[in-house]
Amino acid sequence: MAKILIPYGTSEGQTARIADYISDLLQAHGHQADTLDLKHAEHELPDGYDAVIVGASVHAGKHEGFVADFVRRNRSRLESLPTALFSVSLAAHGDPEDAEKYVKEFEDSTGWQPDKVAMFGGALLYTQYGFLKRMMMKKIVSSKGSEDTDTGRDYIYTEWDGVRRFAEAFLVYVDRNPGPSS
Ligand SMILES: Cc1cc2nc3c(=O)[nH]c(=O)nc-3n(C[C@H](O)[C@H](O)[C@H](O)COP(=O)(O)O)c2cc1C
């Protein structure tokens, strides 16, 4: 049984939902998995984990700065363990080159090279945004040629099957590349 930590950053909640989904899935496979909302926690990587999956979402072209801070602060310990990064954005749904650019920028700015990387489509939560954010997101979305501009509903782009495949592939990787404590 591996003990896996999933620290994440989220602004509107979709990355938290993905972190919870991964955690449930790892537990269903017989492992211990804990999520850690970086906004509400000490920013040190707790001891005793065999592997780490970091999650972050993109706003205005960048992942959360506090997730980058967490990675920088704990980089040498992350480098001693099997690790993965999942990045959540709208670009991952329709514009993979941009999604990859966000990840590259995160890796460059933190100096951390996760062993595995995944990019997941996020969510357009029009019904939860305030007026200004709703109008801004509608404008951005329509400027990209998308028809997902009905602000009376939400659009969820996360492909849960892809999330499951990523988590299961990471488990195989952890099994073959155990960290120092295993
Ligand atoms: C104000 C705002 C700015 C955003 N900027 C970007 C962006 O620059 N590129 C992108 O691909 N997605 C962008 N998104 C989409 C988010 O990445 C997406 O909604 C994601 O699901 C957010 O995850 P979270 O709920 O975990 O914060 C933006 C969303 C909002 C609300």
The ligand as a MOL file (V3000), in Angstrom:
LIG
                    3D

  0  0  0     0  0            999 V3000
M  V30 BEGIN CTAB
M  V30 COUNTS 31 33 0 0 0
M  V30 BEGIN ATOM
M  V30 1 C -11.1620 34.6990 -14.1140 0
M  V30 2 C -10.7670 33.4430 -14.8450 0
M  V30 3 C -9.6400 33.4520 -15.6590 0
M  V30 4 C -9.2750 32.2980 -16.3710 0
M  V30 5 N -8.1690 32.3360 -17.1810 0
M  V30 6 C -7.8610 31.2320 -17.9130 0
M  V30 7 C -6.7420 31.2490 -18.8000 0
M  V30 8 O -5.9990 32.2350 -18.9110 0
M  V30 9 N -6.5040 30.1400 -19.5540 0
M  V30 10 C -7.2820 29.0080 -19.4560 0
M  V30 11 O -7.0180 28.0460 -20.1680 0
M  V30 12 N -8.3230 28.9460 -18.5750 0
M  V30 13 C -8.6220 30.0270 -17.8260 0
M  V30 14 N -9.6760 29.9920 -16.9550 0
M  V30 15 C -10.4490 28.7410 -16.8160 0
M  V30 16 C -10.0750 27.9880 -15.5180 0
M  V30 17 O -8.7950 27.3980 -15.6350 0
M  V30 18 C -11.1370 26.9140 -15.2920 0
M  V30 19 O -12.3540 27.5710 -15.0030 0
M  V30 20 C -10.7850 25.9420 -14.2060 0
M  V30 21 O -11.8250 24.9860 -14.0980 0
M  V30 22 C -10.5720 26.6340 -12.8550 0
M  V30 23 O -10.2180 25.6640 -11.9140 0
M  V30 24 P -10.5490 25.8920 -10.3560 0
M  V30 25 O -12.0490 25.8900 -10.2460 0
M  V30 26 O -9.9400 24.7180 -9.6900 0
M  V30 27 O -9.9150 27.1700 -9.9830 0
M  V30 28 C -10.0550 31.1200 -16.2320 0
M  V30 29 C -11.1850 31.1230 -15.3990 0
M  V30 30 C -11.5440 32.2640 -14.7100 0
M  V30 31 C -12.7590 32.2370 -13.8370 0
M  V30 END ATOM
M  V30 BEGIN BOND
M  V30 1 1 1 2
M  V30 2 1 2 3
M  V30 3 2 2 30
M  V30 4 2 3 4
M  V30 5 1 4 5
M  V30 6 1 4 28
M  V30 7 2 5 6
M  V30 8 1 6 7
M  V30 9 1 6 13
M  V30 10 2 7 8
M  V30 11 1 7 9
M  V30 12 1 9 10
M  V30 13 2 10 11
M  V30 14 1 10 12
M  V30 15 2 12 13
M  V30 16 1 13 14
M  V30 17 1 14 15
M  V30 18 1 14 28
M  V30 19 1 15 16
M  V30 20 1 16 17
M  V30 21 1 16 18
M  V30 22 1 18 19
M  V30 23 1 18 20
M  V30 24 1 20 21
M  V30 25 1 20 22
M  V30 26 1 22 23
M  V30 27 1 23 24
M  V30 28 2 24 25
M  V30 29 1 24 26
M  V30 30 1 24 27
M  V30 31 2 28 29
M  V30 32 1 29 30
M  V30 33 1 30 31
M  V30 END BOND
M  V30 END CTAB
M  END
